[in-house]
Amino acid sequence: MRHEALEPWLALVNAPGIGPRTAAQLLERYGDAEAVLAQPARQLTAAGLRPETVAALANPAREPIERVLRWAEQPGAWVLTRNDPRYPPRLAQLDDAPPLLYVRGDPTLLAEPQVAVVGSRNPTPGGAELTHAFARELAGYGLVVTSGLASGVDGAAHLGALERGRTIAVLGTGPDRVYPAAHRELAHRIAANGALVSEFPPGVEPLARNFPRRNRLISGLSLGVLVTEAALKSGSLITARLALEQGREVFAVPGSVRNPLARGCHALIRDGARLVEEAQEVLVELAPQLRALIGPAPVATQPGPATPSGLDDTATRVLEAMGGDPVAPDELSARTGLPAQQILSTLLVLELDAHVSSLPGGRYCRRGGAERGDAPPSV
């Protein structure tokens, strides 16, 4: 977005007394930030704004605006407004959706089907390994794995996802800060192979009050939230309960009754979260939403004779390239010349429509070619 078009939005969010809910109400009433700023003072006062807020909108402070504009000039840095077509539609449904999102990496990824994976900052070794495996497999299905870049489960989720696909880290700081500092290298990898996103502008340091606000974005971006290991009182349970309020699915992995970090998951299950033991179970539960988002494999005008009728050219190419033996997505990418992400999304559609089965080790085969017991439950 051009600087002159972005400035009214920055003036709006920097005005004292305007949080996400107030901004959403003003945008619904007037259309966009420029229209809000064009209103006479008496109109804004009648809308419920305090005198100091009205004065700040009439005469915005320049320094915070210039700081964001300078940051946005960097390669790979983006500022998305609520009116931007790249603004994630699931997040836009929230009553307190941020008027601005600051993104490093690929902003289009925010609209992709996502599963949030969250949990303890101090997981057991088994919990960290399980989280890594879940995230790796979910990313292998073509889903984006979203988490909060925190120590422990969050870091394991991001690392697992990066092995097979892409991931989004939602920050509780400005987009130019990394917390914890130990995740600086991980943050660079995510920016290069996914996205870092924040509702806080550049320069905002890690403040305790900002992390609960971050949690609502983790759940709001996602189709569902998976908690792999968490204590009874933890931010992960806050994220899960926010997900329930937002109408998202909540999944929890059970554990030993002797493990205090399993108690949070058990509490969620008692409250109605879906008990899952394998990543495929998450896919099965999300299948109706995924079909609605992705749609069935589109109908081709002239389907090839060697593949099921009704598939588009891309799906046909992928099926033909699979042959009769299990194959990994990167092998399919090499055989077809299609990008890895397109291969993964095509495989997801084909699996949802029962044309292929996923196998242990991240490989796929045409339905009927798997060994007995290898194929996932029908979705």
C-alpha positions as CSV (number, residue, x, y, z in Angstrom):
1,M,0.0,0.0,0.0
2,R,1.2,3.5,-0.9
3,H,2.4,5.6,2.0
4,E,-0.3,8.2,1.5
5,A,-3.0,5.5,1.6
6,L,-1.5,3.9,4.7
7,E,-1.1,7.1,6.8
8,P,-4.8,7.5,7.7
9,W,-4.8,3.9,9.1
10,L,-1.7,4.6,11.2
11,A,-3.3,7.8,12.5
12,L,-6.4,5.8,13.4
13,V,-4.6,3.1,15.4
14,N,-2.2,5.5,17.1
15,A,-5.0,7.7,18.5
16,P,-5.5,7.2,22.3
17,G,-8.6,5.4,23.2
18,I,-8.9,3.5,19.9
19,G,-8.5,-0.2,20.3
20,P,-9.5,-3.0,17.9
21,R,-13.2,-3.0,18.9
22,T,-13.6,0.8,18.6
23,A,-11.7,0.8,15.3
24,A,-13.9,-1.9,14.0
25,Q,-17.0,0.1,14.9
26,L,-15.7,3.2,13.3
27,L,-14.7,1.3,10.1
28,E,-18.2,-0.3,9.9
29,R,-19.8,3.1,10.2
30,Y,-17.6,5.1,7.9
31,G,-16.0,2.6,5.6
32,D,-12.3,3.2,5.9
33,A,-9.7,5.1,7.9
34,E,-9.6,8.1,5.6
35,A,-13.3,8.5,5.9
36,V,-13.0,8.4,9.7
37,L,-10.5,11.1,9.7
38,A,-12.6,13.2,7.4
39,Q,-15.5,13.4,9.9
40,P,-16.1,16.7,11.7
41,A,-15.2,16.7,15.4
42,R,-18.8,16.9,16.4
43,Q,-19.6,13.7,14.5
44,L,-16.8,11.8,16.1
45,T,-17.8,13.1,19.5
46,A,-21.4,11.9,18.8
47,A,-19.9,8.5,17.9
48,G,-18.6,8.3,21.5
49,L,-15.0,9.3,21.1
50,R,-13.3,11.3,23.9
51,P,-12.0,14.8,23.2
52,E,-8.3,13.7,23.3
53,T,-9.1,11.0,20.7
54,V,-10.8,13.4,18.4
55,A,-7.9,15.9,18.8
56,A,-5.4,13.1,17.9
57,L,-7.3,12.2,14.8
58,A,-7.4,15.8,13.7
59,N,-3.6,16.3,14.3
60,P,-1.9,12.8,14.2
61,A,1.6,12.5,15.8
62,R,4.1,12.0,13.0
63,E,6.9,10.0,14.7
64,P,5.0,6.7,15.1
65,I,3.7,7.0,11.6
66,E,7.1,7.7,10.1
67,R,8.6,4.7,12.1
68,V,6.1,2.3,10.5
69,L,6.6,3.7,7.0
70,R,10.3,3.3,7.3
71,W,9.9,-0.3,8.4
72,A,7.5,-1.0,5.6
73,E,10.1,0.0,3.0
74,Q,12.2,-3.1,3.9
75,P,12.1,-6.1,1.6
76,G,9.6,-8.7,2.8
77,A,7.8,-6.2,5.2
78,W,4.1,-5.6,4.7
79,V,1.3,-3.7,6.4
80,L,-2.2,-5.1,5.8
81,T,-5.2,-3.0,6.5
82,R,-8.7,-4.4,7.1
83,N,-9.6,-3.3,3.6
84,D,-6.6,-5.1,2.0
85,P,-7.8,-8.2,-0.1
86,R,-4.9,-10.1,1.5
87,Y,-6.3,-9.6,5.1
88,P,-7.1,-13.1,6.4
89,P,-10.9,-13.6,6.1
90,R,-11.2,-15.8,9.2
91,L,-9.5,-13.1,11.3
92,A,-11.8,-10.4,9.9
93,Q,-14.8,-12.2,11.3
94,L,-13.7,-11.3,14.9
95,D,-15.3,-8.4,16.6
96,D,-11.9,-7.3,17.8
97,A,-9.9,-8.0,14.6
98,P,-6.9,-5.7,14.4
99,P,-7.3,-2.8,11.9
100,L,-3.7,-3.4,10.9
101,L,-1.4,-6.4,10.6
102,Y,2.4,-6.1,10.3
103,V,3.8,-9.1,8.4
104,R,7.3,-10.3,7.5
105,G,7.4,-13.0,4.9
106,D,4.5,-14.1,2.7
107,P,1.3,-12.2,3.5
108,T,-0.9,-14.4,1.3
109,L,-0.2,-17.3,3.7
110,L,-2.5,-15.7,6.3
111,A,-5.5,-16.7,4.3
112,E,-4.5,-20.3,3.8
113,P,-6.1,-23.2,5.8
114,Q,-4.3,-23.3,9.2
115,V,-4.2,-25.4,12.3
116,A,-2.8,-23.8,15.5
117,V,-0.5,-25.9,17.7
118,V,0.1,-24.6,21.2
119,G,1.2,-25.9,24.6
120,S,3.6,-25.7,27.5
121,R,6.7,-23.5,27.4
122,N,8.5,-26.3,29.4
123,P,7.2,-29.5,27.8
124,T,8.5,-33.0,28.6
125,P,10.9,-34.5,26.1
126,G,8.0,-36.7,24.9
127,G,5.7,-33.8,24.6
128,A,8.1,-31.8,22.5
129,E,8.7,-34.9,20.2
130,L,5.0,-35.5,19.8
131,T,4.4,-31.8,19.0
132,H,7.1,-31.9,16.4
133,A,5.6,-35.0,14.8
134,F,2.0,-33.7,14.8
135,A,3.2,-30.4,13.2
136,R,5.3,-32.1,10.6
137,E,2.5,-34.4,9.5
138,L,-0.1,-31.6,9.5
139,A,2.2,-29.5,7.3
140,G,2.7,-32.5,5.1
141,Y,-1.0,-32.5,4.4
142,G,-0.7,-29.0,3.1
143,L,-2.0,-27.2,6.2
144,V,-0.2,-24.2,7.5
145,V,0.8,-24.7,11.1
146,T,0.4,-21.6,13.3
147,S,1.9,-21.0,16.7
148,G,3.3,-18.2,18.9
149,L,7.1,-18.5,18.6
150,A,7.3,-19.2,22.4
151,S,9.8,-21.6,23.9
152,G,8.8,-25.2,24.2
153,V,5.8,-26.5,22.3
154,D,5.5,-23.4,20.0
155,G,9.1,-23.8,18.9
156,A,8.7,-27.6,18.3
157,A,5.6,-26.9,16.2
158,H,7.3,-24.4,14.0
159,L,10.3,-26.7,13.5
160,G,8.2,-29.7,12.7
161,A,6.1,-27.7,10.2
162,L,9.2,-26.4,8.4
163,E,10.4,-29.9,7.7
164,R,7.3,-30.6,5.4
165,G,5.6,-27.3,4.7
166,R,5.1,-23.8,6.0
167,T,4.3,-22.1,9.3
168,I,3.1,-18.8,10.7
169,A,4.4,-17.3,13.9
170,V,2.1,-14.8,15.7
171,L,4.2,-12.4,17.7
172,G,3.4,-10.6,21.0
173,T,6.0,-8.0,20.0
174,G,6.5,-5.7,17.1
175,P,7.4,-7.3,13.8
176,D,11.0,-6.1,14.3
177,R,11.5,-7.9,17.6
178,V,12.0,-11.6,18.4
179,Y,11.0,-13.1,21.8
180,P,12.5,-15.2,23.1
181,A,15.9,-14.1,21.7
182,A,16.9,-17.7,21.4
183,H,14.4,-18.1,18.6
184,R,16.1,-15.4,16.4
185,E,17.4,-17.9,13.9
186,L,14.0,-19.7,13.9
187,A,12.2,-16.4,13.2
188,H,14.5,-15.8,10.2
189,R,13.6,-19.3,8.9
190,I,9.9,-18.7,9.3
191,A,10.1,-15.3,7.6
192,A,11.8,-17.0,4.6
193,N,9.4,-20.0,4.5
194,G,6.2,-18.7,6.0
195,A,5.2,-15.5,7.8
196,L,5.7,-13.6,11.0
197,V,2.6,-11.5,11.9
198,S,1.8,-9.0,14.6
199,E,-0.9,-6.5,15.4
200,F,1.8,-4.5,17.3
201,P,3.8,-1.9,15.3
202,P,7.6,-1.9,15.0
203,G,9.4,-1.0,18.2
204,V,7.0,-2.7,20.6
205,E,9.0,-4.8,23.2
206,P,7.7,-8.0,24.8
207,L,5.2,-6.8,27.4
208,A,3.2,-9.3,29.4
209,R,-0.2,-7.7,28.6
210,N,0.3,-8.2,24.9
211,F,0.6,-12.0,24.9
212,P,-3.1,-12.7,25.7
213,R,-4.0,-10.4,22.8
214,R,-1.6,-12.4,20.6
215,N,-3.4,-15.6,21.6
216,R,-6.7,-14.5,20.1
217,L,-5.0,-14.0,16.8
218,I,-3.4,-17.5,16.9
219,S,-6.9,-19.0,17.3
220,G,-8.6,-16.5,15.1
221,L,-6.4,-17.3,12.1
222,S,-7.0,-21.0,12.4
223,L,-9.6,-23.6,11.6
224,G,-8.8,-25.3,14.9
225,V,-6.4,-25.3,17.8
226,L,-4.4,-28.4,18.9
227,V,-3.0,-28.5,22.5
228,T,-0.4,-31.1,22.8
229,E,0.8,-30.6,26.4
230,A,-0.3,-27.9,28.9
231,A,-0.7,-27.3,32.6
232,L,-4.1,-26.4,34.1
233,K,-3.2,-22.7,34.3
234,S,-1.5,-21.7,31.1
235,G,-1.7,-19.4,28.1
236,S,-2.4,-22.4,25.9
237,L,-5.7,-23.0,27.7
238,I,-6.6,-19.4,27.2
239,T,-5.9,-19.8,23.5
240,A,-8.1,-22.9,23.4
241,R,-11.0,-21.2,25.2
242,L,-10.7,-18.2,22.9
243,A,-10.9,-20.7,20.0
244,L,-14.2,-22.1,21.4
245,E,-15.6,-18.6,21.8
246,Q,-14.6,-17.9,18.1
247,G,-16.3,-21.1,16.9
248,R,-13.1,-22.9,16.1
249,E,-12.5,-26.6,16.7
250,V,-10.3,-27.5,19.7
251,F,-8.2,-30.7,19.9
252,A,-6.3,-32.1,22.8
253,V,-3.8,-34.9,23.1
254,P,-4.3,-37.0,26.3
255,G,-1.3,-38.0,28.5
256,S,-0.4,-39.8,31.6
257,V,-2.4,-39.0,34.8
258,R,1.0,-38.7,36.5
259,N,2.1,-35.9,34.1
260,P,1.0,-32.5,35.4
261,L,1.4,-31.1,31.9
262,A,-1.3,-33.5,30.7
263,R,-3.9,-32.0,33.1
264,G,-4.6,-29.0,30.9
265,C,-5.4,-31.3,28.0
266,H,-7.6,-33.5,30.1
267,A,-9.5,-30.5,31.4
268,L,-10.1,-29.4,27.8
269,I,-11.3,-32.9,26.8
270,R,-13.7,-32.9,29.8
271,D,-15.0,-29.5,28.5
272,G,-15.7,-30.8,25.1
273,A,-12.4,-30.7,23.1
274,R,-11.8,-33.5,20.7
275,L,-9.4,-36.2,21.9
276,V,-6.8,-36.9,19.2
277,E,-3.9,-39.3,19.1
278,E,-2.8,-38.9,15.5
279,A,-2.6,-35.9,13.1
280,Q,-4.9,-37.7,10.7
281,E,-7.7,-37.4,13.2
282,V,-7.4,-33.6,13.1
283,L,-7.6,-33.8,9.3
284,V,-10.7,-35.9,9.5
285,E,-12.5,-33.5,11.9
286,L,-11.6,-30.5,9.7
287,A,-12.5,-32.2,6.4
288,P,-15.9,-30.4,6.1
289,Q,-14.3,-27.0,6.5
290,L,-11.4,-27.9,4.2
291,R,-13.8,-29.0,1.5
292,A,-15.7,-25.7,1.8
293,L,-12.4,-23.7,1.6
294,I,-10.6,-25.7,-1.1
295,G,-13.6,-27.3,-2.9
296,P,-13.5,-30.7,-4.6
297,A,-11.0,-31.3,-7.3
298,P,-12.4,-29.2,-10.1
299,V,-14.1,-30.9,-13.1
300,A,-12.0,-31.1,-16.2
301,T,-13.5,-30.6,-19.7
302,Q,-11.6,-33.6,-21.0
303,P,-10.5,-35.9,-18.2
304,G,-7.7,-38.3,-19.0
305,P,-8.6,-42.0,-19.4
306,A,-6.0,-43.3,-17.0
307,T,-7.4,-41.3,-14.0
308,P,-10.8,-41.0,-12.3
309,S,-13.1,-38.7,-14.3
310,G,-14.0,-35.3,-13.0
311,L,-10.4,-34.2,-12.0
312,D,-8.8,-31.0,-13.3
313,D,-5.5,-31.1,-15.1
314,T,-3.3,-30.5,-12.0
315,A,-4.9,-33.4,-10.1
316,T,-4.7,-35.6,-13.1
317,R,-0.9,-34.9,-13.5
318,V,-0.3,-35.6,-9.8
319,L,-2.2,-38.9,-9.9
320,E,-0.5,-40.0,-13.1
321,A,2.9,-39.1,-11.6
322,M,2.2,-41.2,-8.5
323,G,2.2,-44.5,-10.4
324,G,1.5,-47.6,-8.3
325,D,4.0,-47.2,-5.5
326,P,4.1,-44.9,-2.5
327,V,5.7,-41.6,-3.2
328,A,6.8,-38.5,-1.3
329,P,5.5,-35.0,-2.2
330,D,9.0,-33.7,-3.2
331,E,9.3,-36.6,-5.7
332,L,5.9,-35.6,-7.2
333,S,7.2,-32.1,-7.4
334,A,10.3,-33.2,-9.3
335,R,8.2,-35.5,-11.6
336,T,5.5,-32.9,-12.5
337,G,7.5,-29.6,-12.2
338,L,4.7,-28.3,-10.0
339,P,5.7,-26.2,-6.9
340,A,5.8,-28.1,-3.6
341,Q,2.9,-26.1,-2.1
342,Q,0.7,-26.8,-5.1
343,I,1.5,-30.5,-4.8
344,L,0.6,-30.5,-1.1
345,S,-2.7,-28.7,-1.6
346,T,-3.6,-31.0,-4.5
347,L,-2.8,-34.1,-2.4
348,L,-5.0,-32.7,0.4
349,V,-7.9,-32.3,-2.0
350,L,-7.3,-35.8,-3.5
351,E,-7.2,-37.3,0.0
352,L,-10.4,-35.5,1.1
353,D,-12.1,-36.9,-2.1
354,A,-10.8,-40.4,-1.4
355,H,-8.5,-40.6,-4.4
356,V,-5.2,-41.0,-2.5
357,S,-4.2,-42.2,1.0
358,S,-1.4,-40.9,3.2
359,L,1.1,-43.4,4.6
360,P,3.6,-43.3,7.5
361,G,6.7,-41.4,6.7
362,G,4.9,-38.7,4.7
363,R,4.4,-40.7,1.6
364,Y,1.2,-41.1,-0.5
365,C,-0.3,-43.7,-2.7
366,R,-3.4,-44.0,-4.9
367,R,-6.3,-45.3,-3.0
368,G,-6.2,-49.1,-3.0
369,G,-2.4,-49.2,-3.3
370,A,-1.7,-49.0,0.4
371,E,-1.0,-51.9,2.6
372,R,-3.8,-52.9,4.8
373,G,-3.9,-50.7,7.9
374,D,-1.8,-47.9,6.4
375,A,-4.6,-45.8,5.0
376,P,-6.2,-43.1,7.2
377,P,-9.9,-43.2,8.1
378,S,-12.1,-42.1,5.3
379,V,-13.0,-38.4,5.3
